[in-house]
Amino acid sequence: MGTRQPVGESALISHAKQTLKRVFTPPSHSLLPLVLLGCVIGVFAGLVMACFISLLSMILGWLNGSSLEDFESLAWGWRLGLPILGSLLLILLYRFTPASAQTVGLAYVVERLQFGRGRLPLANTAFQFVAALIALGSGHSVGREGPAVQMGAGVGSWLGQRTHRPPSQLRLLVGCGTAAAISAAFNTPLAGVLFAMEVVLMEYSILGFAPIVASAVSASAFSRILLGEHTVLTPTRLSLADYGDIPSLLLTGLWLGLVAVIFLYMVRLFLRFPLKRRSYKLLLAGVITGVLALWVPEILGSGYDTINLALSDQLPWLLLAMILLAKLFATAAAIGLGVPGGQIAPMLMVGVCAGGLAGTLVPGGSEPGLYALLGMAAMMAAVLHAPLAAIATVLELSLSAQAMFPAMTVVLTANLVCQHGFRQPSLILTLLKTQGRLMHSDPLRTALAQRYLTELASLRFSTLDAAQPNEIAKVLSQPQPWVVVDYLSHRYLLKRTVLEQAYELQQVTPVKDANLHWLTSLLTANRRLKELSADASLLTALKNLQQEDCAGFLLPVGYQGVGLVTRRRLVRRLTSDERIH
């Protein structure tokens, strides 16, 4: 026989476990732990992005030399065959990867936030890492931003799950990972913060701002330590020459809005392309990109070198027009046919070419490079419905607050044309719709769909089996406000005081041969609890309450067991300013 552990030591160990649980699982309303977690996520995301950028630079350096994006210097056979080779490698990767790990990208992250409680499997993140290296290294018309979002969000989700965050905070930590990854990849922390809140989380909040900023700043600092200065877009000082150029800005915004509409229309055409097998789609995307690259090699890859040339007015308008047309077609094919890469860099390149083309044609004294910069922001804003993130990108690239006025003018005009004039949904919503996922557009429904019952769940209840009335006295001795009664395969909710009063009355005037009648008479239909096998959103809970007059919900609450959400608690949470603990 083993030695018996002293009672005092057992109590000490139990107290230590509870203390550690409180440290690593702090109250949901505490901001400091979220900020600290944001910093940790920033460091981890910065490390992941540093590894990704280093490996990608190694591949591009082997192909193109020191000028990593210089696909234009490749021989015609390489320009044709490289995207096709990349498609073949992607087909092999898909074949040897479990189907559950194959869904990736920015749209997948948003879908997991809306319908998956912010849980992103690490297998999908690892798949995105490898697939993005193949797609970007082989010159497909995709960007690194989508993979960066997936990887950063995956890091944030994993750390949030490891620290047992509730679903709303898990959403926030996914936003932290998104901002961290973009900040680490492009040295644009402000744009990363706004992109995370505007495109991924689709909401702004005081609680969320501090952790996301902390994550973006720590990721940017850590990636600079590992990689040094690694800006992919060269900052350039551009400003409006004269306010008399405002009509030209409006025309540019109108033009960019139309380009965005055409782009979204082309993406939908490729999404509906009559090919069933993914391998055929990937191969077609490679063929389209390779054939176009024979005449316009600038479309290969993310195209940051071409963007920098356009911003510095080094490309003639005819070449800009050729790149614009070819890049539109190649990018729409890559996105619509399912190449696992990002959408933002190609959109920026389309926008910079369309803006630079407008700058050479519209009247005014401003530099064409300014219009190229504004076109880049307008395209991003119109396609993703992210005007603030686009304006922040202009601010961080132009190094001048004077560029804000023309940026706001062009971005607003392009957004109005695309979103309101032609009623085009964002690219993310378009991709989700093809997957059968319809997101809520009403702000109230969206807010309710993004909050979950586990955030309100309480463990302050006792359980009683109605078939064992001898246990009632023991249950009443516990200081819990609620009692869950199990009777005839159903669960009922009683206040402990109500049960106590009925029990005392029965003790005074017992009824012969009906010692359970006094208890079962309390178990009315409106006191029945609805048992859930998994967490549910507040929107789903309200729908259940409309369909069934129940007293509340019983649901699993992670490692803590089963939690209780009463109807009264839910109503108070939605109608009262009082914080519920």
N, C-alpha and C positions, 0 to 999 in steps of 0.2 A: 504493500500500500504506500502511496505517496504521502508526503508530509502535507498537513492541512495548512492553507494559507491563513495567517492571522487576519482577524476582522479589520483591524486598523489599516493594515497594508492594502487589503482589498478595497476599502473605502477610499484610500489615497489614490490608488490606480484609477478607480472610477471617476474621481474628481479630476484627475489629470486628463482623462479622455474627454470629459465634458468641456474642460478648459480649451483643449486643442480644437474641439469642434466649434466652439464659439469664436476662436481666433480665425480659423480657416473658413467658417461659414457665418460671417457677421450678419447683422440685421439687414434686411432688404433696403431700408431707408438710409443706410450709412453711405456717404459719398467717398470717404477716404479709402476704404478697401477697393472700391471700383477704380479710383485713380491709380492706386498701386498696381492693381491687376492690368490696367491699361498700359502702364510702364513696362510690366513684364511681357505683355503681348507685343509691345513695340520692339523690345529686344529680340524676342523669338522670331517675329515676322521679319525684322531687319536681317537676322542671321539667315533665314530661309531665302529671302530675296537676294542676299549677297551670294549665296551658293548658286542660285538660279542665274543671276547675271554673269557670274564668273564662268559657269559652264557654257552659257549661250555665247559669251564673248570668245571662248575657246573655239567653239564650232565655227562662228562667223570669221574669226581670225584665220582659221585653217582654210576657209573658202576664199576669203576676200582680202587677206592681209591685214595691215594695221588699220585701214579704213573699213571698219567692220560691216557697214551697210552698203559697200560699193559692189552691189551685184551687177552694175552696169559694165564692169570690166571683165566679166566672165565671157567665155566664148559662147557662140550661139547654141551649141549642143548642150552646154551646162544650163543656159537660161531656159531651154526647152525641157530638159530632162530632170532638173533638180526638183521642181515641184511635183513631178510625177513620181520620182523616187520617194519623196516625202510622203506622198499619198499611200504608196505601197507599204512603207514602214508603219504608217498609222493603221492601215488595214491589219497588219500583223499584230500590232499592239492591241487593237480592239479584239482580235480573235483570241488572244491569250489572257485577256483581262475579264474577270467576272462581270456580268451585265450590271450588277448593282453598283459597280464602281465606275461606270462609263459616263454617267451624266455629270457634266462639268460646265463651268462658265459663269458669267455674271448673272444670267437669267436663272441658273440653278441656285445660286446663292440667295437671290431674292425669293425664289420659290420655297426654299427651306425656311426662310424667315417667316413667310406668310402661312405656310401649311405644315412645316416640320418643326416648329418651336425652336428654330435656330440651331438644330443639331446637324452638323455637317460631318459625315464619316471621314476618317483620315485616309481611307482607301481611295476615295474620290479625289482628295487633295493630292495624294501621291501620283495618281493617274494623270491629273492635270499637269503636274510638274514635268513628267516625262513627255506627254503628248505635246505640250507647248514647246519644249525644246526641239522636238522633231518638226513641228509646223513652222516655227520661226526660223530654225536653222536651214530648212529647205526652201525658204523664200515664199511661202504662202502669204497671201495678202491679209494677214492678221496682225494683231499687236500683242504686247506683253501685259497690257493693263488688265484684261479679263483674267488671265492666269494669275496675275498678282493679287487681284481681288479674291479669287478662289483660295489661293494659298494663305493669304493673310486672314481671311474669314475662317478658314479651317483651323488655323492656329488659335484664333480667338475662341471658336466654338469648343475646341478640345480643352483648353485651359478652363473655360467656363464650366464645362461638364465635370472636370476633375475637381473643381472647387464647389460643386453642387449649387450653382447659381440658379435662381428661378428663371422661367422662360423669358420674362421681359428683360432681365439683366443679361441673359444669354444673347438676346438680340443686340443689346448694347455692346457686348464684347465682340460680337461679329463685326459690328460697325467699327470698333477699335482696330480689329485686325485689318479691315479694309483700308482705313485711313493710314495705318502703319505701312502696309505693303505699297500703296501708291506713293507715300512720302519717301520710303526707302528706295523705290525704283526710279523716281524722277526728281528727288530733292525739291518737291513742291508740297510742303506740309499743309499749307492753307487750302490748296485745291483738294488735297487728300481728305481733309476734315469735311469740307463742304460736299464733296462727292459721296462720302460715306453717309452723310445725313440726308442728302437730297435724292440720291439715286438708289442707294441700298436700303437704308432704314426708312426713307420716305417720310421723315418727320424731323422736326427740330425740338429740342428740349433743353432746359437748363441743366437737368441732371445728366443728360448724355454728353453735353458739350465738353465738360472738364475731362472725363476719362478719354474721350476720343482725341482731344488736343494732346493730352499727355502721351498717348500711344503714338501719335504722328510725330511728335517732337523727339521722343526717345528712339523711334525707328530711324528717323533721319540722321540723328547724331551717331547712332551705332553703325549704320551702314557707311557713313563717311569715315568712321574709324577703320572699318574693314576694307573699303574700296577706294577711299579718298574721294575727291570731287569727280562725280560720274554723271553729270547732267547730259541727257540725251538731246535736249533742245537748247540751243545757244541763246542765252538772254540777249536782247537787243533793245536799244532805246528808240522807241517810236512814239510819236505824238501827232495830234491833229494840227495841220498847218493853219487852218482858219475855219471859223464857224460858218463861213459861206459854203463849206463842203458838206453841210448837213443833208441837202438833197441827194448828194452822191452816197452818203451813208445809208439813207433810206432805200435807195435803189439797190445798194449792195445787200442790205438785209432782205429785201424782196427776192433778189436773185438767189441768195443762199437758202431762203425758205423753200423756193421751188426746187433747188438741187436736193434738199433734204427729202422733199416729197417724192421725187423721182427715185432716190436711193431706197426709201422704205418700200416703194412699190416694187422695185426690182428684187428686194430681199423676199417679199411675199411670193413673187413669181418663182424664185428658186426653192422656197420652202414647199411650194405645191408641185415641184417638178416630178413628173410621173416615173420615178425610180424607187423601188421598194427597198432594195438592199443597200445598207450603208456603204459597203465596199465600192459599189458602182458610183455612188454619189461622191465619195472621196476621190476616186479616180477621175471622175469628170471635173471636179474642182481643180485637180492637178493639171489636167490637160488644158483647161481654159486658161489658167494662170501661165502655164508654160508657153502656149501659143501667143498670148498677148505680150509676154515678155520678149518674144523675138523682135517685136517692133518698138515696144516701150519698156525697156528693162527696169526703169525707175519704179515700176509697180511692185517689184519683188520685195518681200519683207515688210517691215514696219515703215520704211521710207523716211526715217528721221533725217538722213543726209539731204534728201530732196526738200524736206520741210525747211531745214536751215538755209538751203540755197534760195528758196522762194522768199523767205523772210528777209534775206539780204539783197533782194532784187537781182539775182544772178541768173534767172531763167526767163527766156523770151516768151511772149504771150502764146505763140503757136505751140511750143512745147508744153506749156501749162495746160492748154486745151486738150492736147493728146493725152497727157498724164491723167487729167480729170476724167475723160471718157473711159480710158482703160482701167483706171483704178476703181471707178464706180462699178464697172462690170465685174472685175476680179473680186472685189470685196463683197459685193452682193452674192456672188457665187460661193465664196468661202463661207460666209455666214449661213446662207440658205441651205447649203449642201452639208453643213455640219462639221467643218474643219475646227478642231478644238483650240481656238485661240481667241484673242481679244478683238473687240470691235472699235475701240477708241482711237488707236493710232491710225488705222486706215481712214477713219472719219476725219481725223485732223488733217491728214494729207489731202483728202478730197476737198475739205474746207479751205486749206491754204492755197490750193490750186485755183479753186473757184474765186476766192477772195483776191488773189494776185491777178487773175484774169480781169476781174472787175476793176481793180486799181489801175490797170493800163488803159481801160476804155472809158471810165467815167471821168467827167471834167473835175478839176480841182487841183489844189496845190499840194496835197498830202502825198507822201511817198507810197508807191505800190506795195512796199513791204508792210505798211500799216494795214492796208486792206487785206493782205494775206493773213496777217495775225488776227484781224477781226473775223475773217472768213472761217478760220480754224475754230474760233470760239463759237461763232454762230452755228456752225454745223454740229458741233458737240451739243449745244444747247437745244437745237431743234430736234435732233434725232433722239436724244436721251431725255428730253424735257428737264434739263439741268442747267438753267441760266446762271445761277449763282456760282456753281463750280466752274462754268465756262469763263465767267468774268474774273474769277480768282486766278484762273490759268493765265489770262491776259495780264493781270497785275504782276504775277510772279515772273512772267517771261519778258514783259516790256520794261521792267524796272522803273516804271514811271506811272504816277497816279494820273497824269494828264491823258493817259490812254483809256481811262475809265469811262469818260463821257462817250467817245465814239463806240466803245465796246458795248455799253449799255444800249445805245441807239440801235446798233446792228443786231445785237442778240435779241432785243425785244421785238424788232420787226420780223426777224426770221422765225421766232417762236410764234408770233401771231399768225403768220402765213401758214406755217406747218400745222400747228396745234389747233388753231381756231378757224383759219380760212379753209383748210382742206380736211380738218378734223382727223388728223393722223395720230394714232396712239404712238407711244414711245416704242423704240426698238425692243426694249425689255418686255413690255406688254405684248408686243407682236409675237415674240418668241414663245412666251408663256401660253398664249392663246393656241398656238399650234400644238402644244402639249396637252391641251384640254384643261389648262389652269386659268380660270377667270378671276382676276383680283378685284377686290371691292374698290369701287371708285368713290363711294360716299365716305367723307372723312370720319363720321361717327361709326359707321360699320367697320371701317378700317381699324380705328382705334380699339373697338371691342374685339375684333378678330386677332389683334396683336397682344392681348393680355389674357392670362390663363388662370384657371381655378386654383392651381397649386400655389399661386401667390397669396390666396386668401385662406388656404386650408389651415385648419386648426387640429391639434392633436389632443385638445383638452376635452376628452369624452371617455366614458367607460362603456363597456359592452356587457350585455346581459342576455343569456339564453332563457327565453320564456318557459322552456321546458324544465328549468331548474330553479324554481322559486326560492329555494333555500339560499341561493346566492344573492338575493336582493339586499339583505342586511350588509353583506360585504361590499356590494357595489355602492350602497348609500354612504358607507363610511369613507369613500374616496372623495377628495375635494374637487371633483370635476363638475362643471356646470351642466353637462349634457350626458344623457345615457342613450346608447343605441341598443334597441331591443331586437333580438332575432326571433321571429315568430313565423312559422309556416313558410319558410324560404323567402321571407321578406324582411327588410330592415325598417325599423320605425324610430323616430327621434322623439325623446321626451326630455323636458327639463328635469333636472334632479329634484328640484323643489316640488314639482307636480307629482313625481313618482313617490317622493317621501311622504307627502300629505296623504296620498291614496293608500300607501302601505300602512301608515299609522292608523288611518280610519279602519282598515280591514283588521288590524290587530285588536282594535277596540270592539268591533262588532263583526266577528268572523262569520262567514256564510258556509254552512255545512255542505260538503261535496261540490263546492264551487270555488275552491281556493285560488283558481286562476281567472275567474270571471272579472274580478275587480281590475286585473292587469290588462286583459285582452280588450276590455271595454275602452281603455285609453288609446288603443292602437287603431285609430281611425285612418281613413284614406288620406286625409290631408297631412298626416304625420308620417307618411311613408317616405323613405329616402330612395333616391335613384342611385344605383351603383354603376360606376363607370370603370371600364377596364383600363382606361388610359386618361391622361390629362385632356382637358377640353378648353376651348377659348370661351371668353365671356359671352361672345355672340352665340355660340352653340348652346351655352347654358341658358341664356334667355329664351332661345327657341324651344328648349326642352320645358322650361317653366310655362311657356305659352300652351304647349301641347298637353302638359300633365301637371295637375295641382299637387306637387310634391313639396316636402319640407326642406329639401336640400339635396346634397350630393355626397357620396362616399367615393373616394378615388385614391389611387396609389400616389404617394408623395416620395418618390425616390427611395433612398436608403432608410427613410424615417418610418416607412410602413404605410398605413392607410390614414388619410386625412378627411376631415369633415368641413364642408362649406354649407352653412345654413342659408336658407332663403333670405332671412333677415340680414345676415352678414353681407350677402351679395347686393341687396338693395341699398343698404347703408353705404357700401363702397362706391356705388354708382351715383348716389344722390346727396351724400354728405361730404363736407370738407374735413371731417374728423378723420384722423389717421387711425387705422385699425391695426392693433398689434396681435 
